[in-house]
Amino acid sequence: MSTSPASIALDELDRRGQVVVMGADMAAALAGTGLVEVRPVAEGRWRLLPRGYVGAVRVDDFQVQVTPKEKVGLGRLLFLLGYARDPGFRPEDVSGAEEPDLWPALAESVVRLVESALAGGVLQGYSTVDESLRTVRGRIRIGDQIARRPGLMVPLEVTYDEFTTDIAENRILRTALRRILAVPQLPARARANLSHLDGRLDGAQLIRPGEQLPPWNRTRLNERYQPALRLAELVLRNTSAEARLGGVRVAAFVVPMWQVFEDFVGTAIAESLRRYPGRTQTRPQFVCCLDEAQPGREPGAITMALDAVHLVHGVPRLIFDAKYKTEDPRGRYPNADHYQMLAYCTALSVPVAWLVYAQGSRSQTVRAIKNTMISIVECSLDLRAEPRDLLRQVDELARYAWSEMERALPEDTKPRVSAAASSE
């Protein structure tokens, strides 16, 4: 049966999808976002199927939203995304983003945080400017002057610092506002609020699509900007809004949920283990070899990359691997995950490894591997929990993993928590 609704919602595990009526240009634009697979069914009819991503796409006045399997709301999703990149990202940064429709909710969150950031006035700072002038200002760039105008005195190639609103912080905020403004069919109130804030940041240059975000440093002066900057960077990294061929306007917020989960677990585990000696490597992933190096050849050829490894004095002591999977109807996880962890433990000589799943009915299950001294612990995180409760779950996991590691080690090799936690 075909339908042509203004909006449809799909679960990321939906294998049947929905059939909708739309033109070829709209179907091509929707497929180009990557959120769903668009299969032709008949003339003007297309079946939409999730393809491993979550988020929302708006093509003109038609919207498709794919929700995570664990019914994680927009606020949770934004928190997971933000925290994975920056542990300073707080739950309250997206406290207003639990509406079912992603775009108005995202616009509301951006407006609220940018309004708060600008309540004390638009931030100004010194920006370095390279310019050609007929008078000296700042310092002359001798090399550029000779290369561009050999033998000429004017104009001069100069560099100077200018106190201006055109600084990285304002560029990021203004570009995020424009990105949301480009979304089709936004409510009139949201569009008016976004336009008003955009006008207040007049003078800040826009960041071109594909251009790297300008760096900024946390300081006392930009402290009131920081929550808005975190959300603005998240918007710029994960959304696009443009006009496609045929005049179709497209806005897309598309993320791979498995990657979001892995990144969040790695960051959260690293933060929780900061109270203990050693350091946690998550990005880049810890790489090791399963096989021994052969004489006269390169080191082992069977390489493995681990999500999170905690090292003490350079020695791997704790292994964590995040899996965006749930239990099967019998309450079990895929065997392949355990084979993988067994290989990690064998290669790194670690007696206990931790498989962290996105959801499960039990908090922890220990699997003792036959004919070895190795155990693999299955544990799960409830992504539907409030952000603070979710971080508390990770803290408890880290605390338990550390205590189990200490219990398994000989007394004379145990790292002492009383020792200052080293960043090594």
C-alpha positions as CSV (number, residue, x, y, z in Angstrom):
1,M,0.0,0.0,0.0
2,S,1.4,3.4,-0.9
3,T,1.2,6.5,1.1
4,S,2.4,10.1,0.7
5,P,2.5,11.6,4.2
6,A,4.3,14.8,5.0
7,S,6.4,13.0,7.5
8,I,7.3,9.4,8.3
9,A,9.3,7.8,11.2
10,L,11.2,4.6,10.9
11,D,13.0,2.4,13.5
12,E,16.6,1.8,12.6
13,L,16.0,-1.9,12.7
14,D,12.9,-1.7,10.4
15,R,13.3,-4.2,7.6
16,R,10.0,-3.6,5.8
17,G,10.2,0.2,5.5
18,Q,7.4,2.3,4.0
19,V,6.3,3.0,0.5
20,V,5.8,6.7,-0.4
21,V,4.8,8.7,-3.4
22,M,7.3,11.2,-4.6
23,G,9.0,12.6,-7.7
24,A,12.4,11.3,-9.1
25,D,14.2,14.5,-8.1
26,M,13.0,14.2,-4.5
27,A,13.8,10.5,-4.3
28,A,17.4,11.2,-5.6
29,A,17.9,14.0,-3.1
30,L,16.7,11.8,-0.3
31,A,18.9,8.9,-1.3
32,G,21.9,11.2,-1.5
33,T,21.7,12.0,2.2
34,G,22.5,8.4,3.1
35,L,19.9,8.2,5.8
36,V,17.6,5.7,4.0
37,E,17.8,3.4,1.0
38,V,15.3,4.5,-1.7
39,R,14.1,1.5,-3.8
40,P,11.8,2.0,-6.8
41,V,8.6,0.1,-6.5
42,A,6.5,1.4,-9.4
43,E,6.1,4.7,-11.3
44,G,6.4,7.5,-8.7
45,R,6.4,5.1,-5.8
46,W,9.5,4.3,-3.6
47,R,10.2,2.1,-0.6
48,L,12.2,3.7,2.1
49,L,14.4,1.5,4.3
50,P,16.8,2.4,7.1
51,R,20.5,1.7,6.2
52,G,22.3,1.8,9.5
53,Y,22.1,5.5,10.3
54,V,19.8,7.6,12.6
55,G,18.7,11.2,12.2
56,A,16.3,13.2,10.1
57,V,16.1,14.5,6.6
58,R,13.8,17.2,5.2
59,V,13.4,17.4,1.5
60,D,11.2,20.4,0.7
61,D,8.1,19.8,2.8
62,F,8.7,16.0,3.3
63,Q,10.5,14.6,6.3
64,V,12.0,11.2,7.1
65,Q,13.1,10.5,10.6
66,V,15.0,7.3,11.7
67,T,15.1,6.7,15.4
68,P,17.6,4.6,17.4
69,K,16.5,1.0,18.3
70,E,16.7,1.8,22.0
71,K,14.2,4.7,21.6
72,V,16.9,7.2,22.5
73,G,15.3,10.7,22.2
74,L,16.9,13.6,20.4
75,G,18.2,15.1,23.7
76,R,20.0,11.8,24.5
77,L,21.4,11.5,21.0
78,L,22.8,15.0,21.0
79,F,24.3,14.4,24.5
80,L,26.0,11.2,23.3
81,L,27.4,13.0,20.3
82,G,28.5,16.1,22.2
83,Y,30.1,14.2,25.1
84,A,32.0,11.9,22.8
85,R,33.9,14.8,21.4
86,D,34.1,16.9,24.5
87,P,33.5,15.7,28.1
88,G,32.6,19.3,29.0
89,F,29.3,18.8,27.1
90,R,26.7,18.8,29.8
91,P,23.1,17.4,29.8
92,E,21.6,20.8,30.3
93,D,23.1,21.9,26.9
94,V,20.3,20.1,25.2
95,S,17.7,20.1,27.9
96,G,15.0,21.6,25.6
97,A,15.5,19.0,22.8
98,E,13.0,16.3,23.5
99,E,10.4,17.2,20.9
100,P,9.5,14.4,18.4
101,D,10.4,16.5,15.4
102,L,14.2,17.0,15.2
103,W,14.5,20.3,13.4
104,P,12.3,22.5,15.6
105,A,13.8,20.9,18.6
106,L,17.3,21.5,17.4
107,A,16.5,25.1,16.4
108,E,15.0,25.7,19.9
109,S,18.2,24.4,21.6
110,V,20.5,26.5,19.4
111,V,18.4,29.6,20.0
112,R,18.3,29.1,23.7
113,L,22.0,28.6,24.1
114,V,23.0,31.4,21.7
115,E,20.7,33.8,23.4
116,S,22.3,32.9,26.7
117,A,25.8,33.4,25.2
118,L,25.0,36.8,23.9
119,A,23.1,38.0,27.0
120,G,26.3,39.8,28.1
121,G,27.0,41.3,24.7
122,V,28.8,40.0,21.6
123,L,32.3,38.8,22.4
124,Q,35.2,40.6,20.9
125,G,38.8,39.7,20.5
126,Y,41.9,40.2,18.5
127,S,42.0,38.8,15.1
128,T,45.1,38.7,12.8
129,V,44.5,40.4,9.5
130,D,46.7,40.1,6.4
131,E,46.0,43.0,4.0
132,S,47.4,45.2,1.2
133,L,47.5,48.9,2.4
134,R,49.0,52.1,1.2
135,T,50.1,53.0,4.7
136,V,52.0,51.0,7.3
137,R,49.9,49.3,9.9
138,G,51.2,46.6,12.1
139,R,54.3,44.9,10.5
140,I,55.3,44.6,6.8
141,R,55.5,41.1,5.5
142,I,58.8,41.6,3.6
143,G,58.8,38.2,1.9
144,D,55.3,38.7,0.5
145,Q,56.1,42.3,-0.5
146,I,59.2,41.2,-2.5
147,A,57.3,38.2,-4.1
148,R,54.2,40.1,-5.1
149,R,55.6,43.6,-5.8
150,P,59.3,43.5,-6.5
151,G,60.7,47.0,-6.6
152,L,57.4,48.7,-5.6
153,M,56.9,50.5,-2.3
154,V,53.1,50.5,-2.3
155,P,50.7,49.0,-1.7
156,L,52.3,47.3,1.3
157,E,51.7,43.7,2.4
158,V,51.0,44.1,6.1
159,T,49.8,42.0,9.1
160,Y,48.1,43.6,12.1
161,D,45.8,42.6,15.0
162,E,42.3,44.1,15.0
163,F,39.9,44.1,17.9
164,T,36.8,42.8,16.3
165,T,33.7,40.6,16.5
166,D,35.1,38.5,13.7
167,I,36.6,35.9,15.9
168,A,36.4,32.1,15.9
169,E,33.7,31.9,18.5
170,N,31.3,34.2,16.7
171,R,32.0,32.6,13.3
172,I,31.0,29.2,14.7
173,L,27.8,30.5,16.3
174,R,26.7,32.5,13.2
175,T,27.4,29.6,10.8
176,A,25.4,27.2,12.9
177,L,22.5,29.7,13.0
178,R,22.6,30.0,9.2
179,R,22.8,26.2,8.8
180,I,19.6,25.8,10.8
181,L,18.0,28.7,9.0
182,A,18.5,26.8,5.7
183,V,16.2,24.0,6.9
184,P,12.9,24.0,4.9
185,Q,9.6,24.5,6.6
186,L,10.9,25.7,10.0
187,P,8.2,27.2,12.2
188,A,8.0,31.0,11.7
189,R,8.9,31.7,15.4
190,A,12.0,29.6,15.2
191,R,13.0,31.3,12.0
192,A,12.5,34.7,13.4
193,N,14.5,34.0,16.5
194,L,17.4,32.5,14.5
195,S,17.4,35.5,12.1
196,H,17.5,38.0,15.0
197,L,20.5,36.2,16.6
198,D,22.2,36.1,13.1
199,G,21.8,39.9,12.9
200,R,23.4,40.4,16.3
201,L,26.5,38.6,15.0
202,D,26.8,40.7,11.9
203,G,30.4,41.2,11.1
204,A,31.4,37.6,11.9
205,Q,32.4,35.8,8.7
206,L,30.6,32.6,7.8
207,I,32.6,29.3,7.6
208,R,32.4,27.9,4.1
209,P,30.9,24.3,3.7
210,G,33.7,21.8,3.9
211,E,36.1,24.2,5.6
212,Q,37.6,23.2,8.9
213,L,36.0,24.8,12.0
214,P,38.3,27.5,13.4
215,P,40.0,26.5,16.7
216,W,39.1,28.3,19.9
217,N,40.4,27.9,23.5
218,R,38.4,27.8,26.7
219,T,39.1,31.0,28.7
220,R,37.4,33.0,31.4
221,L,36.3,35.5,28.8
222,N,34.4,33.1,26.6
223,E,33.0,31.0,29.4
224,R,29.4,32.1,28.8
225,Y,29.8,31.1,25.1
226,Q,31.0,27.6,25.7
227,P,27.7,25.7,26.0
228,A,26.5,27.3,22.8
229,L,29.8,26.6,21.0
230,R,29.6,22.9,21.9
231,L,26.2,22.6,20.4
232,A,27.0,24.8,17.4
233,E,30.0,22.6,16.6
234,L,27.9,19.5,16.9
235,V,25.4,21.1,14.4
236,L,28.1,22.0,11.9
237,R,29.7,18.6,12.0
238,N,26.5,16.6,11.6
239,T,24.1,18.6,9.6
240,S,23.9,19.8,6.0
241,A,21.4,22.2,4.3
242,E,21.6,22.9,0.6
243,A,19.7,23.2,-2.7
244,R,20.1,20.2,-5.0
245,L,19.5,19.7,-8.7
246,G,15.9,20.4,-9.7
247,G,15.6,23.1,-7.0
248,V,15.0,20.6,-4.3
249,R,15.9,22.0,-0.9
250,V,17.5,19.4,1.5
251,A,18.4,19.5,5.2
252,A,20.0,16.4,6.7
253,F,21.1,15.4,10.2
254,V,22.6,11.9,9.7
255,V,24.8,10.0,12.2
256,P,25.9,6.3,12.4
257,M,24.6,5.2,15.8
258,W,27.2,2.5,16.2
259,Q,29.9,5.1,15.9
260,V,28.2,7.4,18.3
261,F,28.0,4.6,20.9
262,E,31.6,3.5,20.5
263,D,32.9,7.1,20.7
264,F,30.8,7.9,23.7
265,V,31.9,4.7,25.6
266,G,35.6,5.4,24.8
267,T,35.4,9.0,26.1
268,A,33.3,8.2,29.1
269,I,35.5,5.3,30.2
270,A,38.6,7.4,29.8
271,E,37.1,10.1,31.9
272,S,36.0,7.7,34.6
273,L,39.5,6.1,34.8
274,R,41.3,9.5,35.2
275,R,41.1,9.0,39.0
276,Y,43.4,5.9,38.7
277,P,47.1,5.7,37.8
278,G,47.9,5.4,34.1
279,R,46.3,6.6,30.9
280,T,43.5,5.4,28.7
281,Q,44.0,5.3,24.9
282,T,40.9,5.6,22.8
283,R,41.6,7.9,19.9
284,P,43.5,6.9,18.0
285,Q,42.6,3.3,18.8
286,F,45.2,1.1,20.4
287,V,46.8,-1.1,17.8
288,C,48.5,-4.4,18.5
289,C,49.5,-7.6,16.6
290,L,48.1,-11.0,17.3
291,D,51.0,-12.9,15.7
292,E,54.7,-12.9,16.5
293,A,57.1,-11.1,14.2
294,Q,59.0,-13.4,11.9
295,P,62.8,-13.2,11.7
296,G,63.9,-10.8,9.0
297,R,60.4,-9.5,8.3
298,E,58.1,-6.8,9.5
299,P,56.4,-7.1,12.9
300,G,53.2,-9.3,13.1
301,A,50.9,-9.1,10.1
302,I,47.6,-9.7,12.0
303,T,46.8,-6.3,13.4
304,M,44.0,-5.4,15.8
305,A,42.5,-2.1,16.9
306,L,40.9,-1.8,20.3
307,D,38.3,0.8,21.3
308,A,39.8,1.5,24.8
309,V,42.9,0.3,26.5
310,H,44.1,1.5,29.9
311,L,47.8,1.3,30.4
312,V,49.8,1.7,33.6
313,H,53.5,2.4,33.1
314,G,53.0,1.6,29.4
315,V,51.6,-1.9,30.2
316,P,48.0,-2.7,29.1
317,R,45.9,-3.6,32.1
318,L,42.3,-3.0,31.1
319,I,40.5,-3.7,27.8
320,F,37.1,-2.4,26.8
321,D,35.3,-2.8,23.5
322,A,31.9,-1.2,22.7
323,K,29.3,-3.0,20.7
324,Y,26.1,-1.4,19.5
325,K,24.1,-4.6,19.8
326,T,21.4,-6.0,21.9
327,E,20.7,-9.5,23.3
328,D,19.0,-12.1,21.1
329,P,15.7,-13.6,22.3
330,R,17.7,-16.1,24.3
331,G,19.5,-13.4,26.2
332,R,22.8,-13.9,24.4
333,Y,25.2,-11.8,22.4
334,P,27.1,-12.8,19.2
335,N,29.9,-15.4,19.8
336,A,32.2,-13.5,17.4
337,D,32.5,-10.7,20.0
338,H,34.0,-13.1,22.5
339,Y,36.4,-14.6,20.0
340,Q,37.6,-11.1,19.3
341,M,38.1,-10.3,23.0
342,L,39.9,-13.6,23.5
343,A,42.3,-12.6,20.8
344,Y,42.8,-9.2,22.5
345,C,43.5,-10.7,25.9
346,T,45.9,-13.3,24.4
347,A,47.9,-10.7,22.4
348,L,48.2,-8.2,25.3
349,S,48.4,-10.8,28.2
350,V,45.4,-9.3,30.0
351,P,43.3,-11.7,32.1
352,V,40.0,-9.9,31.9
353,A,38.3,-8.0,29.1
354,W,35.1,-6.0,29.0
355,L,32.4,-6.1,26.3
356,V,30.2,-3.0,26.7
357,Y,26.8,-3.4,24.9
358,A,24.1,-0.8,24.2
359,Q,21.4,-2.6,26.0
360,G,20.7,-5.8,27.9
361,S,18.6,-7.4,30.6
362,R,21.6,-8.0,32.9
363,S,24.2,-5.6,34.2
364,Q,27.2,-8.0,34.1
365,T,27.8,-11.6,33.0
366,V,31.3,-13.2,33.4
367,R,32.3,-15.8,30.8
368,A,35.3,-17.8,32.0
369,I,37.1,-19.2,28.9
370,K,37.9,-22.9,29.0
371,N,41.6,-24.0,29.4
372,T,42.7,-20.4,30.0
373,M,43.0,-17.9,32.8
374,I,41.0,-15.4,30.8
375,S,37.5,-14.1,31.5
376,I,35.3,-11.9,29.4
377,V,32.7,-9.7,31.1
378,E,29.5,-8.8,29.3
379,C,28.0,-5.6,30.6
380,S,25.4,-3.2,29.2
381,L,24.5,0.5,29.4
382,D,20.9,1.8,29.4
383,L,21.0,4.6,26.8
384,R,17.5,5.6,27.7
385,A,18.7,6.7,31.2
386,E,19.1,10.3,32.0
387,P,22.6,11.5,31.0
388,R,23.9,11.8,34.6
389,D,22.6,8.3,35.3
390,L,24.3,7.0,32.2
391,L,27.6,8.5,33.2
392,R,27.1,7.0,36.6
393,Q,26.7,3.6,35.0
394,V,30.1,4.1,33.3
395,D,31.7,5.2,36.5
396,E,30.5,2.0,38.2
397,L,31.8,-0.1,35.4
398,A,35.2,1.6,35.6
399,R,35.4,1.1,39.3
400,Y,34.5,-2.5,39.1
401,A,36.9,-3.2,36.3
402,W,39.7,-1.6,38.2
403,S,39.0,-3.6,41.4
404,E,38.8,-6.8,39.3
405,M,42.1,-6.0,37.7
406,E,43.8,-5.4,41.0
407,R,42.4,-8.7,42.4
408,A,43.8,-10.6,39.4
409,L,47.3,-9.2,39.6
410,P,50.1,-10.4,42.0
411,E,50.5,-8.1,45.0
412,D,53.9,-6.8,44.0
413,T,52.6,-5.7,40.5
414,K,49.4,-3.9,41.6
415,P,49.2,-0.2,40.6
416,R,48.3,1.9,43.6
417,V,45.4,4.3,43.4
418,S,47.1,6.4,46.1
419,A,49.8,7.2,43.5
420,A,49.1,10.3,41.5
421,A,47.1,9.4,38.4
422,S,49.6,9.8,35.6
423,S,48.9,11.0,32.1
424,E,52.0,9.2,31.0
